[in-house]
Amino acid sequence: MLWLLFGARLAALTGIAGPTGTFVVASCFEGLEDTGTQCRGKYTPSSKSSSADATAARTMLLRSASGDHRPGARRDVRLVGAAVFEPSPLAAAEYVTFAGWTAVTLGLPGHWLLTSARRGRLLNGENYVFFWLASLLGAIALGILTLPVTWLLATFQG
């Protein structure tokens, strides 16, 4: 389930998956749904790209850009769905942390409710709250541990 929700974008942010290409920036702005910068521009797939839907240059959105790029700047990107992503170790680590927080925040209350339903009475949720807090800290730690790995991937891939 986590891979379906977060896997493709995470693979693009680390630079290990997704069709490669070049993105020429037309304009940049602050994204509404996240804290990063987003840019509009033209995506052109590389000649090595093996994706069937990456056949022609088209206008796209660069999400989680590494900065506010000037118009005309060229960036190496990975295609995921209808958006392109710049491989970035910091963005990948943030995304791992966000995915962990989402999984823990949605999963633990569901587990508590299912356990209560199975036993036929509402269980005391104190232990679940402490486990939830510990899991949130674990997600932060996982994001921090991901940072050197994604940095090494970015270094060796160019």
N, C-alpha and C positions, 0 to 999 in steps of 0.2 A: 504494500500500500504506500509506504513512504517513497519507494522508488518511482511509482507512478506519479505522485504529487511533485516530487522534488528532483528526481534523478536526472532528467534530461538537461535541466537548467544547470544543475551542479556540474555535470560532465562538461558542459560548454564553458562554464566559468573556470574549471581547472584546465581546459584545453585538451582534454583527452577524447572528446567525442563531438559529433556534430559536423556538418559540412563546413569546410574552411572557405574563407572568402575575404574580400577587401571591402571596407566601408568608407565612403567619402562623405564627410560631414557637411551638411547644409546649414543646420542650426542646432543649438543646444538649449535646454531649459531644465528647470528643477522638476523631477517627477512627482506626480500627485500621490501615488499609492506607496511610494517608498522614499527613502531619504536621499537616494542617489540622483545623479544627473542623467538625463536622457537626451539623445540626439536624433534628429531626423537626417536622412541622407540616402544615398544610393548604395545598395549592396550588390557586389559583383562576385559570383562564385569563382573559386580558383579552378584551374584546369584539372587539378587532382581531385576535385570534389566528386564523390560517387553518388550523391543524392539525386533522385529523379526530379524532385521539385526545385532543385537549385540549378536550373538551366539557363536563366536569363537574368540580366541586371534589372533590379526593381527598387522602388522606394520602400524603405523599411525604417523601423525604430530600433536604435541602439539603446538597450536598457542597461542600467548600472554602469554607465561609462566611467572610466577612471579619472575623469576630470572634465572641465568645461573646454571642449576642443574648439579651435578656430574653424570657421567655414573653409572647406577645401582640404582639411587634414585627412590623411589616409590612416586607417586603423585595420589591423588584422583581427578578424572576428570569427565566431562560430555561429551557425544558424540553428535555431530551435523554434519550430513552429513559424509564427509570423513575426518573430523578433530575432535580433542578433545580439550576441554577448561578446564582450571583450574578455579574453582570459585574464583573470586577476586573482592572485593568491589571497588578498585581503577580502575581496568580495566572496570568494569561495568559502573562506573561514566564517564570515558573517552568515552566509547562507546555510552552512552546516549547523551553526548555533540556532538560527531561526527554525530550521527543520526540526531540530531536537526539541525546542520549546513548543512548537506546534504539536508534535507527536505526544509529548508528555501532557500538555494542557488538555488535549482532546482525549487521550487514551486513559489516563488515570481516573477521571470521573466516570467514564464509561465502564471501566473495570470495577469500580466501587459499586455502581448501580447494578451491574450484572451479578456481582457476588452477593449483594443484598437481596436481589430477586431470587437467586438460587437458594438462599437460606431461608427465605420467607419473612425476613425482618430487616429493618434498616440498621445497618452496622454503624458503629462509631467511626467517624471519618478522620479522627486525629492522626492515626498512623499514616493514612493516605496523604494528608496534608504535609507531614514531615517528609515522606517519601517523594512527594511532588517537588518540594523545595530542594531536596538533595538531587533530584533528577534535573532540575533546572540548572543547578550548579554544575552537574555532570555534562549538560549540553554546552555550557560555556567552556568547560575544560576541553571537550571534544573539539570545539571550534578553534581553541588555541592550539591544540595538538595538530589540527589539520593544516594550520598556517605553514609550518616548515615543509610539510609534504607537498602542498600545492606550489610553494615557492620553488622547490626542487624540480617539480614537473615543468613549471614555466621556464626555468633556467635551461633544462635539457632540451626542451622543445623549441627553443629559440626565443 
